Amino acid sequence: MIENKKRIHCSDEDFLTAVYSSKTYAEIAAKTGQKLTSTMTRYSKTKKMLAAKGVSLPEMQRKKPTRLASSVEHMIEIVKKLKEHHKGE
């Protein structure tokens, strides 16, 4: 069952305040209460609209994914397990 989530409305002032006090899209989303994808879309549209008027917004960074310290070793273990599992087929 899909839950209906209430849309979060954020004023332009609150959104731009969050933009100027953040370094990542995730930080903006956390400050405004909006979804990350909505935040990224709004940032992009706002940036384009303001650029047409000669105003620039600060560049945002994407939050780096957290990876296992030895992700290659972890993948090797997975491959070994899969090979062992499919050996008898």
C-alpha angles and dihedrals in degrees: 000000000000116000119225107232118202113243115246115225118206125184120237089247093053091045094050091045089055091047093053093046096047139071100195137042088240091060091051091049091050092050096046098037091232127130116269093243092049090049093051092048093048092047091051094049093044092048092051093047094048093044088059086060094046097258120125130202124214115268115258126216127215114241108256114241115246111240134189112268090239102029092154090055090048091052091049090055091051092050091049091051092048093049090050091048094049095040095095096049 
